[in-house]
Amino acid sequence: SRDPPFFFLFFLSLCLTLFSTMSAGYDLSVTTYSPEGRVFQVEYAGKAIDNSGTVVGLRCKDGVVLGVEKFVISKMIVEGSNRRVFNVDRHVGLAAAGLAPDARQVVARARAEASNYRSHFKDDIPGRVLAERLASFLHVSTWYWALRPFGCAVLLATHDVRKGHALFLVEPSGVMNGYYGCATGKGKQGAKTEIEKLNLSELTCREAVNEIAKIIYRVHDE
């Protein structure tokens, strides 16, 4: 009998090596853990966020400022049609990084939560409550094999009369944290380094606008 050709054996060995080193099939469903305790589908959602423009949020002494880096995908695009910053309610703003269609679904859910809270309690929804509900909404997509995680992360800028202004980051895994300053997207590491140099307790919103513009400009070429 003839031996298999060399290129066939090489190709087979290469495929087996790639399969074993990448995920060994543990990325086929969001409900499957790898032996190391990782959920690859959630990590892939993070990659989608890292491929989008940088989003920066700063909690200042007199408010919260959000800034985004928007890529010009066409010279013919109509201004405002590729929005990354949204108004959720009169006291809540949202900036998104990642897949724009996924972000619009999160915005729609945030607006529905704010509206339902007001209709039931006759008051504005507290920022932390809204952030926790959005985190739960994103987390549900990691429960069922028929769903995929949302490919976006959102920054929430909120204000209420009891606790003042606040900044929250909600991630595809369902993790939610409050921050004084944070960043997500393509240049998040460089942006976080720049944010740590700022004295946010003394920074005003007017000054923060300039600082965010500088940060996004610096990390754009990285």
Helices and strands as residue ranges (DSSP letters): H 6-22, H 40-50, E 55-60, E 63-68, E 85-89, E 92-98, H 100-121, H 127-140, E 152-160, E 164-170, E 176-179, E 181-184, H 188-195, H 205-220
